[in-house]
Amino acid sequence: MNKYTKQILNEDMKWISIDLDLTLAGQVWPEKGIGAPLSGAVESMQQLKELGYKVMIYTARAWDDYLNIENWLNDNNMPFKRIICGKPMVKYHIDDRNIEFKNNWPEIINKLTNK
């Protein structure tokens, strides 16, 4: 096996996906735009980067909102590697369905560091 055919084990997967609305940003729907960052979101995103995670932002928003999302993340100092519309296949989805988000960023970071 050469360096390009290494098998990635589940425990080595460093990609993590995080929902935008109601996980990182407050709700503004049906209005246009993106709400303010939720409490602890900025610090937690920076912690995830420090832990070596590659953060993928996913959203059900349309692709024509991509630049607004990218600018919002950058303006709020939230590190990310990718933005995707629709839920991708990853090790974790941090939202209200997998690692349940209930405005509990410290608990989520603790779960990820103790896995």
The first five atom37 places (N, CA, C, CB, O) and aatype in JSON, in Angstrom:
{
  "aatype": [12, 2, 11, 18, 16, 11, 5, 9, 10, 2, 6, 3, 12, 11, 17, 9, 15, 9, 3, 10, 3, 10, 16, 10, 0, 7, 5, 19, 17, 14, 6, 11, 7, 9, 7, 0, 14, 10, 15, 7, 0, 19, 6, 15, 12, 5, 5, 10, 11, 6, 10, 7, 18, 11, 19, 12, 9, 18, 16, 0, 1, 0, 17, 3, 3, 18, 10, 2, 9, 6, 2, 17, 10, 2, 3, 2, 2, 12, 14, 13, 11, 1, 9, 9, 4, 7, 11, 14, 12, 19, 11, 18, 8, 9, 3, 3, 1, 2, 9, 6, 13, 11, 2, 2, 17, 14, 6, 9, 9, 2, 11, 10, 16, 2, 11],
  "atom_mask": [
    [1, 1, 1, 1, 1],
    [1, 1, 1, 1, 1],
    [1, 1, 1, 1, 1],
    [1, 1, 1, 1, 1],
    [1, 1, 1, 1, 1],
    [1, 1, 1, 1, 1],
    [1, 1, 1, 1, 1],
    [1, 1, 1, 1, 1],
    [1, 1, 1, 1, 1],
    [1, 1, 1, 1, 1],
    [1, 1, 1, 1, 1],
    [1, 1, 1, 1, 1],
    [1, 1, 1, 1, 1],
    [1, 1, 1, 1, 1],
    [1, 1, 1, 1, 1],
    [1, 1, 1, 1, 1],
    [1, 1, 1, 1, 1],
    [1, 1, 1, 1, 1],
    [1, 1, 1, 1, 1],
    [1, 1, 1, 1, 1],
    [1, 1, 1, 1, 1],
    [1, 1, 1, 1, 1],
    [1, 1, 1, 1, 1],
    [1, 1, 1, 1, 1],
    [1, 1, 1, 1, 1],
    [1, 1, 1, 0, 1],
    [1, 1, 1, 1, 1],
    [1, 1, 1, 1, 1],
    [1, 1, 1, 1, 1],
    [1, 1, 1, 1, 1],
    [1, 1, 1, 1, 1],
    [1, 1, 1, 1, 1],
    [1, 1, 1, 0, 1],
    [1, 1, 1, 1, 1],
    [1, 1, 1, 0, 1],
    [1, 1, 1, 1, 1],
    [1, 1, 1, 1, 1],
    [1, 1, 1, 1, 1],
    [1, 1, 1, 1, 1],
    [1, 1, 1, 0, 1],
    [1, 1, 1, 1, 1],
    [1, 1, 1, 1, 1],
    [1, 1, 1, 1, 1],
    [1, 1, 1, 1, 1],
    [1, 1, 1, 1, 1],
    [1, 1, 1, 1, 1],
    [1, 1, 1, 1, 1],
    [1, 1, 1, 1, 1],
    [1, 1, 1, 1, 1],
    [1, 1, 1, 1, 1],
    [1, 1, 1, 1, 1],
    [1, 1, 1, 0, 1],
    [1, 1, 1, 1, 1],
    [1, 1, 1, 1, 1],
    [1, 1, 1, 1, 1],
    [1, 1, 1, 1, 1],
    [1, 1, 1, 1, 1],
    [1, 1, 1, 1, 1],
    [1, 1, 1, 1, 1],
    [1, 1, 1, 1, 1],
    [1, 1, 1, 1, 1],
    [1, 1, 1, 1, 1],
    [1, 1, 1, 1, 1],
    [1, 1, 1, 1, 1],
    [1, 1, 1, 1, 1],
    [1, 1, 1, 1, 1],
    [1, 1, 1, 1, 1],
    [1, 1, 1, 1, 1],
    [1, 1, 1, 1, 1],
    [1, 1, 1, 1, 1],
    [1, 1, 1, 1, 1],
    [1, 1, 1, 1, 1],
    [1, 1, 1, 1, 1],
    [1, 1, 1, 1, 1],
    [1, 1, 1, 1, 1],
    [1, 1, 1, 1, 1],
    [1, 1, 1, 1, 1],
    [1, 1, 1, 1, 1],
    [1, 1, 1, 1, 1],
    [1, 1, 1, 1, 1],
    [1, 1, 1, 1, 1],
    [1, 1, 1, 1, 1],
    [1, 1, 1, 1, 1],
    [1, 1, 1, 1, 1],
    [1, 1, 1, 1, 1],
    [1, 1, 1, 0, 1],
    [1, 1, 1, 1, 1],
    [1, 1, 1, 1, 1],
    [1, 1, 1, 1, 1],
    [1, 1, 1, 1, 1],
    [1, 1, 1, 1, 1],
    [1, 1, 1, 1, 1],
    [1, 1, 1, 1, 1],
    [1, 1, 1, 1, 1],
    [1, 1, 1, 1, 1],
    [1, 1, 1, 1, 1],
    [1, 1, 1, 1, 1],
    [1, 1, 1, 1, 1],
    [1, 1, 1, 1, 1],
    [1, 1, 1, 1, 1],
    [1, 1, 1, 1, 1],
    [1, 1, 1, 1, 1],
    [1, 1, 1, 1, 1],
    [1, 1, 1, 1, 1],
    [1, 1, 1, 1, 1],
    [1, 1, 1, 1, 1],
    [1, 1, 1, 1, 1],
    [1, 1, 1, 1, 1],
    [1, 1, 1, 1, 1],
    [1, 1, 1, 1, 1],
    [1, 1, 1, 1, 1],
    [1, 1, 1, 1, 1],
    [1, 1, 1, 1, 1],
    [1, 1, 1, 1, 1],
    [1, 1, 1, 1, 1]
  ],
  "atom_positions": [
    [[0.86, -1.18, 0.0], [0.0, 0.0, 0.0], [0.9, 1.24, 0.0], [-0.97, 0.0, 1.24], [1.82, 1.33, 0.81]],
    [[0.65, 2.19, -0.91], [1.46, 3.42, -0.92], [0.75, 4.54, -0.15], [1.73, 3.86, -2.38], [-0.34, 4.34, 0.39]],
    [[1.37, 5.69, -0.09], [0.82, 6.79, 0.7], [-0.52, 7.32, 0.19], [1.8, 7.92, 0.75], [-1.2, 8.06, 0.9]],
    [[-0.9, 6.96, -1.04], [-2.16, 7.43, -1.6], [-3.29, 6.42, -1.46], [-1.98, 7.76, -3.05], [-4.43, 6.71, -1.83]],
    [[-3.0, 5.25, -0.92], [-4.03, 4.23, -0.78], [-4.3, 3.86, 0.67], [-3.64, 2.99, -1.55], [-4.88, 2.82, 0.95]],
    [[-3.88, 4.7, 1.61], [-4.11, 4.43, 3.02], [-5.6, 4.39, 3.32], [-3.42, 5.5, 3.89], [-6.37, 5.25, 2.9]],
    [[-6.0, 3.38, 4.05], [-7.4, 3.26, 4.45], [-7.67, 4.22, 5.61], [-7.75, 1.8, 4.85], [-6.9, 4.27, 6.57]],
    [[-8.74, 4.96, 5.5], [-9.12, 5.88, 6.58], [-10.08, 5.15, 7.49], [-9.75, 7.2, 6.02], [-11.17, 4.75, 7.07]],
    [[-9.69, 4.99, 8.72], [-10.55, 4.36, 9.72], [-11.52, 5.39, 10.27], [-9.71, 3.74, 10.86], [-11.24, 6.59, 10.25]],
    [[-12.65, 4.94, 10.76], [-13.67, 5.84, 11.29], [-13.09, 6.77, 12.35], [-14.83, 5.04, 11.87], [-13.42, 7.95, 12.38]],
    [[-12.23, 6.24, 13.22], [-11.68, 7.07, 14.29], [-10.67, 8.11, 13.76], [-11.01, 6.2, 15.34], [-10.32, 9.04, 14.48]],
    [[-10.22, 7.94, 12.53], [-9.29, 8.9, 11.92], [-10.01, 9.99, 11.13], [-8.32, 8.18, 11.02], [-9.39, 10.97, 10.71]],
    [[-11.3, 9.83, 10.91], [-12.07, 10.8, 10.14], [-12.1, 12.13, 10.9], [-13.52, 10.28, 9.87], [-12.54, 12.18, 12.05]],
    [[-11.63, 13.18, 10.28], [-11.56, 14.48, 10.95], [-12.56, 15.5, 10.39], [-10.16, 15.04, 10.84], [-12.61, 16.64, 10.85]],
    [[-13.36, 15.1, 9.39], [-14.41, 15.99, 8.89], [-15.58, 15.96, 9.85], [-14.85, 15.58, 7.46], [-15.95, 14.9, 10.37]],
    [[-16.16, 17.11, 10.08], [-17.35, 17.22, 10.93], [-18.28, 18.23, 10.27], [-16.98, 17.64, 12.4], [-17.83, 19.27, 9.79]],
    [[-19.57, 17.94, 10.25], [-20.51, 18.87, 9.63], [-21.35, 19.54, 10.7], [-21.42, 18.14, 8.62], [-21.72, 18.93, 11.71]],
    [[-21.63, 20.8, 10.46], [-22.41, 21.59, 11.42], [-23.47, 22.36, 10.65], [-21.49, 22.57, 12.24], [-23.18, 23.04, 9.66]],
    [[-24.69, 22.25, 11.12], [-25.81, 22.97, 10.52], [-25.66, 24.46, 10.79], [-27.16, 22.44, 11.07], [-25.08, 24.85, 11.8]],
    [[-26.17, 25.28, 9.91], [-26.08, 26.73, 10.06], [-27.2, 27.28, 10.94], [-26.13, 27.41, 8.69], [-26.94, 27.81, 12.02]],
    [[-28.44, 27.15, 10.47], [-29.57, 27.77, 11.16], [-29.95, 27.01, 12.43], [-30.77, 27.85, 10.24], [-30.11, 25.79, 12.42]],
    [[-30.08, 27.75, 13.5], [-30.47, 27.25, 14.83], [-29.41, 26.35, 15.47], [-31.77, 26.5, 14.73], [-29.68, 25.69, 16.47]],
    [[-28.2, 26.33, 14.9], [-27.06, 25.64, 15.51], [-25.91, 26.64, 15.65], [-26.62, 24.4, 14.66], [-25.3, 26.75, 16.71]],
    [[-25.62, 27.36, 14.59], [-24.62, 28.43, 14.64], [-25.29, 29.8, 14.67], [-23.68, 28.34, 13.43], [-24.83, 30.71, 15.37]],
    [[-26.36, 29.95, 13.92], [-27.03, 31.25, 13.77], [-28.46, 31.2, 14.28], [-27.02, 31.69, 12.31], [-29.13, 30.17, 14.2]],
    [[-28.91, 32.32, 14.81], [-30.29, 32.43, 15.24], [-31.24, 32.46, 14.05], [0.0, 0.0, 0.0], [-30.83, 32.79, 12.94]],
    [[-32.47, 32.12, 14.29], [-33.49, 32.05, 13.24], [-33.92, 33.44, 12.81], [-34.7, 31.26, 13.72], [-34.15, 34.31, 13.65]],
    [[-34.02, 33.66, 11.51], [-34.57, 34.91, 10.97], [-35.72, 34.65, 10.02], [-33.47, 35.7, 10.26], [-36.42, 35.58, 9.62]],
    [[-35.93, 33.39, 9.64], [-36.99, 33.03, 8.7], [-38.33, 33.51, 9.22], [-37.02, 31.52, 8.46], [-38.56, 33.38, 10.42]],
    [[-39.21, 34.05, 8.41], [-39.21, 34.09, 6.95], [-38.46, 35.29, 6.37], [-40.62, 34.11, 6.45], [-38.47, 35.49, 5.16]],
    [[-37.8, 36.08, 7.22], [-37.01, 37.21, 6.71], [-35.76, 36.69, 6.0], [-36.62, 38.17, 7.87], [-35.33, 35.57, 6.25]],
    [[-35.2, 37.5, 5.13], [-33.94, 37.17, 4.45], [-32.78, 37.43, 5.4], [-33.77, 37.98, 3.14], [-32.91, 38.2, 6.36]],
    [[-31.65, 36.79, 5.13], [-30.45, 37.04, 5.92], [-30.14, 35.89, 6.87], [0.0, 0.0, 0.0], [-30.76, 34.83, 6.83]],
    [[-29.16, 36.15, 7.73], [-28.71, 35.15, 8.7], [-28.72, 35.82, 10.06], [-27.29, 34.58, 8.35], [-28.25, 36.95, 10.2]],
    [[-29.25, 35.14, 11.07], [-29.33, 35.7, 12.41], [-27.96, 35.83, 13.06], [0.0, 0.0, 0.0], [-26.95, 35.4, 12.51]],
    [[-27.95, 36.42, 14.23], [-26.71, 36.59, 15.0], [-26.19, 35.22, 15.45], [-26.95, 37.51, 16.22], [-26.97, 34.28, 15.6]],
    [[-24.87, 35.11, 15.67], [-24.32, 33.84, 16.17], [-24.94, 33.47, 17.52], [-22.78, 33.93, 16.3], [-25.14, 34.33, 18.38]],
    [[-25.23, 32.2, 17.69], [-25.75, 31.73, 18.98], [-24.62, 31.72, 20.0], [-26.37, 30.33, 18.84], [-23.45, 31.65, 19.65]],
    [[-25.0, 31.79, 21.25], [-24.03, 31.81, 22.35], [-23.09, 30.61, 22.29], [-24.76, 31.85, 23.69], [-23.55, 29.47, 22.22]],
    [[-21.8, 30.86, 22.31], [-20.8, 29.8, 22.31], [-20.42, 29.28, 20.95], [0.0, 0.0, 0.0], [-19.49, 28.48, 20.84]],
    [[-21.12, 29.69, 19.9], [-20.86, 29.13, 18.57], [-19.49, 29.52, 18.04], [-21.94, 29.59, 17.61], [-18.76, 28.66, 17.52]],
    [[-19.12, 30.78, 18.15], [-17.84, 31.25, 17.61], [-16.68, 30.53, 18.31], [-17.69, 32.78, 17.77], [-15.78, 30.0, 17.66]],
    [[-16.72, 30.53, 19.63], [-15.65, 29.9, 20.41], [-15.56, 28.4, 20.13], [-15.88, 30.14, 21.91], [-14.47, 27.85, 20.06]],
    [[-16.69, 27.76, 19.98], [-16.71, 26.32, 19.72], [-16.17, 25.99, 18.33], [-18.13, 25.77, 19.86], [-15.45, 25.01, 18.16]],
    [[-16.5, 26.81, 17.36], [-15.95, 26.6, 16.02], [-14.44, 26.72, 16.03], [-16.55, 27.61, 15.02], [-13.75, 25.94, 15.38]],
    [[-13.92, 27.7, 16.76], [-12.48, 27.87, 16.86], [-11.84, 26.7, 17.61], [-12.14, 29.2, 17.57], [-10.74, 26.26, 17.26]],
    [[-12.52, 26.18, 18.64], [-12.03, 25.02, 19.37], [-11.97, 23.78, 18.48], [-12.91, 24.74, 20.59], [-11.01, 23.02, 18.53]],
    [[-13.0, 23.59, 17.67], [-13.02, 22.44, 16.77], [-11.83, 22.48, 15.81], [-14.34, 22.4, 15.98], [-11.22, 21.45, 15.53]],
    [[-11.52, 23.67, 15.31], [-10.35, 23.81, 14.43], [-9.08, 23.44, 15.19], [-10.26, 25.25, 13.87], [-8.22, 22.74, 14.65]],
    [[-8.95, 23.92, 16.42], [-7.77, 23.61, 17.24], [-7.66, 22.11, 17.52], [-7.83, 24.39, 18.56], [-6.55, 21.59, 17.65]],
    [[-8.79, 21.42, 17.61], [-8.8, 19.97, 17.83], [-8.48, 19.19, 16.55], [-10.16, 19.54, 18.37], [-8.38, 17.96, 16.58]],
    [[-8.32, 19.9, 15.45], [-7.94, 19.26, 14.19], [-9.1, 18.88, 13.3], [0.0, 0.0, 0.0], [-8.9, 18.22, 12.28]],
    [[-10.32, 19.28, 13.66], [-11.46, 18.97, 12.81], [-11.5, 19.88, 11.6], [-12.77, 19.1, 13.61], [-11.14, 21.05, 11.67]],
    [[-11.95, 19.31, 10.47], [-12.22, 20.07, 9.26], [-13.72, 20.3, 9.25], [-11.72, 19.32, 7.94], [-14.5, 19.36, 9.1]],
    [[-14.12, 21.55, 9.39], [-15.53, 21.87, 9.56], [-16.2, 22.14, 8.23], [-15.7, 23.08, 10.48], [-15.75, 22.95, 7.42]],
    [[-17.3, 21.42, 8.01], [-18.14, 21.58, 6.84], [-19.48, 22.16, 7.32], [-18.34, 20.21, 6.08], [-20.14, 21.57, 8.18]],
    [[-19.86, 23.29, 6.77], [-21.15, 23.9, 7.1], [-22.18, 23.36, 6.12], [-21.08, 25.47, 7.06], [-21.97, 23.41, 4.91]],
    [[-23.26, 22.85, 6.64], [-24.33, 22.41, 5.74], [-25.6, 23.15, 6.08], [-24.54, 20.88, 5.83], [-25.82, 23.56, 7.22]],
    [[-26.42, 23.31, 5.06], [-27.66, 24.05, 5.23], [-28.67, 23.6, 4.18], [-27.41, 25.57, 5.13], [-28.3, 23.1, 3.12]],
    [[-29.91, 23.78, 4.49], [-30.96, 23.5, 3.52], [-31.22, 24.72, 2.64], [-32.25, 23.07, 4.23], [-32.07, 24.69, 1.75]],
    [[-30.48, 25.79, 2.89], [-30.64, 27.01, 2.09], [-30.24, 26.75, 0.64], [-29.79, 28.15, 2.67], [-29.5, 25.81, 0.34]],
    [[-30.74, 27.59, -0.24], [-30.42, 27.48, -1.67], [-28.97, 27.91, -1.92], [-31.38, 28.35, -2.51], [-28.4, 28.69, -1.17]],
    [[-28.4, 27.37, -3.01], [-27.02, 27.7, -3.37], [-26.83, 29.18, -3.64], [-26.59, 26.9, -4.59], [-25.71, 29.68, -3.51]],
    [[-27.87, 29.9, -4.01], [-27.7, 31.33, -4.29], [-27.44, 32.14, -3.01], [-28.92, 31.87, -5.0], [-27.17, 33.34, -3.09]],
    [[-27.53, 31.5, -1.85], [-27.22, 32.16, -0.58], [-25.78, 31.87, -0.13], [-28.2, 31.71, 0.5], [-25.36, 32.3, 0.95]],
    [[-25.01, 31.15, -0.97], [-23.66, 30.72, -0.6], [-22.77, 31.89, -0.16], [-23.01, 30.01, -1.78], [-22.16, 31.82, 0.91]],
    [[-22.71, 32.95, -0.96], [-21.82, 34.07, -0.62], [-22.24, 34.75, 0.67], [-21.81, 35.09, -1.75], [-21.38, 35.19, 1.44]],
    [[-23.53, 34.84, 0.94], [-24.0, 35.41, 2.2], [-23.53, 34.56, 3.38], [-25.54, 35.53, 2.21], [-23.1, 35.09, 4.41]],
    [[-23.61, 33.25, 3.23], [-23.17, 32.33, 4.29], [-21.66, 32.45, 4.49], [-23.56, 30.86, 3.95], [-21.19, 32.57, 5.62]],
    [[-20.91, 32.42, 3.39], [-19.45, 32.53, 3.49], [-19.04, 33.84, 4.17], [-18.81, 32.44, 2.08], [-18.18, 33.84, 5.05]],
    [[-19.65, 34.94, 3.75], [-19.33, 36.24, 4.36], [-19.7, 36.28, 5.83], [-20.05, 37.37, 3.62], [-18.95, 36.83, 6.64]],
    [[-20.84, 35.71, 6.19], [-21.28, 35.68, 7.59], [-20.29, 34.88, 8.45], [-22.7, 35.06, 7.7], [-19.92, 35.32, 9.54]],
    [[-19.86, 33.72, 7.96], [-18.89, 32.9, 8.7], [-17.58, 33.66, 8.88], [-18.64, 31.57, 7.98], [-17.02, 33.69, 9.98]],
    [[-17.08, 34.26, 7.81], [-15.83, 35.02, 7.89], [-15.96, 36.24, 8.8], [-15.4, 35.46, 6.5], [-15.08, 36.51, 9.61]],
    [[-17.06, 36.97, 8.67], [-17.28, 38.16, 9.52], [-17.36, 37.81, 10.99], [-18.55, 38.87, 9.1], [-17.02, 38.63, 11.84]],
    [[-17.8, 36.59, 11.3], [-17.93, 36.16, 12.69], [-16.77, 35.27, 13.16], [-19.24, 35.41, 12.87], [-16.86, 34.63, 14.21]],
    [[-15.69, 35.24, 12.37], [-14.48, 34.49, 12.74], [-14.76, 33.02, 13.03], [-13.82, 35.12, 13.94], [-14.23, 32.46, 13.99]],
    [[-15.59, 32.41, 12.2], [-15.89, 30.99, 12.34], [-15.13, 30.23, 11.26], [-17.43, 30.72, 12.24], [-15.47, 30.32, 10.08]],
    [[-14.1, 29.46, 11.65], [-13.32, 28.71, 10.67], [-14.13, 27.58, 10.04], [-12.07, 28.15, 11.31], [-14.92, 26.92, 10.72]],
    [[-13.94, 27.38, 8.74], [-14.64, 26.31, 8.02], [-13.82, 25.93, 6.81], [-16.07, 26.75, 7.62], [-13.0, 26.72, 6.33]],
    [[-14.04, 24.72, 6.3], [-13.36, 24.25, 5.09], [-14.29, 24.22, 3.89], [-12.78, 22.87, 5.32], [-13.84, 24.35, 2.76]],
    [[-15.6, 24.05, 4.14], [-16.53, 23.85, 3.03], [-17.94, 24.27, 3.45], [-16.51, 22.37, 2.57], [-18.3, 24.2, 4.63]],
    [[-18.72, 24.71, 2.48], [-20.14, 25.0, 2.68], [-20.9, 24.15, 1.68], [-20.47, 26.54, 2.5], [-20.58, 24.13, 0.49]],
    [[-21.92, 23.45, 2.17], [-22.7, 22.56, 1.3], [-24.19, 22.72, 1.59], [-22.27, 21.08, 1.5], [-24.61, 22.79, 2.74]],
    [[-24.97, 22.76, 0.52], [-26.42, 22.72, 0.67], [-26.83, 21.25, 0.7], [-27.15, 23.51, -0.49], [-26.42, 20.49, -0.17]],
    [[-27.63, 20.86, 1.65], [-28.01, 19.46, 1.83], [-27.07, 18.78, 2.81], [0.0, 0.0, 0.0], [-25.95, 19.24, 3.0]],
    [[-27.51, 17.71, 3.43], [-26.7, 17.03, 4.44], [-25.75, 16.01, 3.81], [-27.6, 16.34, 5.46], [-26.2, 15.05, 3.18]],
    [[-24.44, 16.21, 3.99], [-23.45, 15.28, 3.44], [-23.23, 14.08, 4.38], [-22.12, 16.0, 3.2], [-23.68, 14.09, 5.52]],
    [[-22.55, 13.05, 3.87], [-22.2, 11.89, 4.68], [-20.91, 12.19, 5.44], [-22.05, 10.61, 3.8], [-19.86, 12.35, 4.82]],
    [[-20.99, 12.26, 6.75], [-19.84, 12.54, 7.6], [-19.93, 11.7, 8.87], [-19.76, 14.06, 7.96], [-20.93, 11.02, 9.1]],
    [[-18.91, 11.74, 9.68], [-18.91, 11.0, 10.94], [-19.96, 11.56, 11.9], [-17.52, 11.04, 11.59], [-20.67, 10.79, 12.54]],
    [[-20.07, 12.87, 12.02], [-21.02, 13.52, 12.92], [-21.8, 14.6, 12.19], [-20.3, 14.12, 14.14], [-21.25, 15.31, 11.34]],
    [[-23.07, 14.72, 12.52], [-23.87, 15.88, 12.16], [-24.2, 16.56, 13.47], [-25.18, 15.49, 11.34], [-24.85, 15.96, 14.32]],
    [[-23.76, 17.79, 13.66], [-24.11, 18.52, 14.87], [-25.31, 19.38, 14.53], [-22.91, 19.38, 15.42], [-25.19, 20.41, 13.87]],
    [[-26.43, 18.95, 14.99], [-27.67, 19.69, 14.81], [-28.68, 19.13, 15.79], [-28.19, 19.6, 13.33], [-28.3, 18.57, 16.81]],
    [[-29.94, 19.26, 15.49], [-30.96, 18.76, 16.41], [-31.28, 17.3, 16.16], [-32.23, 19.59, 16.28], [-32.29, 16.81, 16.68]],
    [[-30.46, 16.57, 15.39], [-30.77, 15.18, 15.05], [-29.7, 14.17, 15.46], [-30.98, 15.08, 13.61], [-30.08, 13.04, 15.8]],
    [[-28.41, 14.49, 15.46], [-27.38, 13.5, 15.72], [-26.74, 13.77, 17.07], [-26.31, 13.5, 14.61], [-27.2, 13.22, 18.07]],
    [[-25.71, 14.58, 17.13], [-25.23, 15.07, 18.42], [-26.17, 16.23, 18.7], [-23.66, 15.5, 18.42], [-26.01, 17.32, 18.15]],
    [[-27.12, 15.99, 19.53], [-28.23, 16.92, 19.66], [-27.79, 18.28, 20.15], [-29.27, 16.36, 20.6], [-27.12, 18.4, 21.18]],
    [[-28.16, 19.31, 19.4], [-27.83, 20.67, 19.77], [-29.0, 21.29, 20.51], [-27.46, 21.5, 18.53], [-30.11, 21.41, 19.98]],
    [[-28.74, 21.69, 21.75], [-29.73, 22.4, 22.57], [-29.05, 23.58, 23.23], [-30.37, 21.45, 23.64], [-29.12, 23.77, 24.44]],
    [[-28.38, 24.38, 22.39], [-27.59, 25.52, 22.88], [-26.59, 25.05, 23.94], [-28.52, 26.61, 23.46], [-26.43, 25.69, 24.98]],
    [[-25.91, 23.93, 23.65], [-25.02, 23.27, 24.6], [-23.62, 23.05, 24.02], [-25.61, 21.95, 25.03], [-23.09, 21.94, 24.09]],
    [[-23.02, 24.1, 23.45], [-21.71, 23.94, 22.84], [-20.67, 23.32, 23.77], [-21.22, 25.27, 22.36], [-19.93, 22.45, 23.31]],
    [[-20.56, 23.71, 25.04], [-19.55, 23.08, 25.91], [-19.73, 21.56, 26.02], [-19.6, 23.71, 27.3], [-18.74, 20.82, 26.03]],
    [[-20.95, 21.1, 26.11], [-21.22, 19.66, 26.2], [-20.83, 18.95, 24.9], [-22.72, 19.42, 26.51], [-20.3, 17.84, 24.94]],
    [[-21.08, 19.57, 23.77], [-20.72, 18.99, 22.48], [-19.21, 18.85, 22.35], [-21.28, 19.84, 21.32], [-18.7, 17.8, 21.96]],
    [[-18.48, 19.92, 22.69], [-17.02, 19.87, 22.63], [-16.5, 18.78, 23.56], [-16.4, 21.25, 23.01], [-15.57, 18.06, 23.21]],
    [[-17.08, 18.65, 24.74], [-16.68, 17.61, 25.68], [-16.91, 16.21, 25.09], [-17.45, 17.76, 27.0], [-16.06, 15.34, 25.22]],
    [[-18.06, 16.0, 24.45], [-18.33, 14.7, 23.82], [-17.31, 14.39, 22.74], [-19.74, 14.68, 23.22], [-16.86, 13.25, 22.63]],
    [[-16.94, 15.37, 21.94], [-16.0, 15.15, 20.85], [-14.57, 14.9, 21.35], [-16.01, 16.33, 19.91], [-13.83, 14.14, 20.74]],
    [[-14.2, 15.52, 22.44], [-12.83, 15.35, 22.96], [-12.7, 14.07, 23.77], [-12.44, 16.55, 23.82], [-11.58, 13.62, 24.01]],
    [[-13.8, 13.47, 24.19], [-13.77, 12.26, 24.99], [-14.16, 11.02, 24.21], [-14.66, 12.4, 26.17], [-14.42, 9.98, 24.83]],
    [[-14.22, 11.09, 22.89], [-14.58, 9.92, 22.06], [-13.37, 9.08, 21.8], [-15.2, 10.35, 20.73], [-13.47, 8.06, 21.12]]
  ]
}
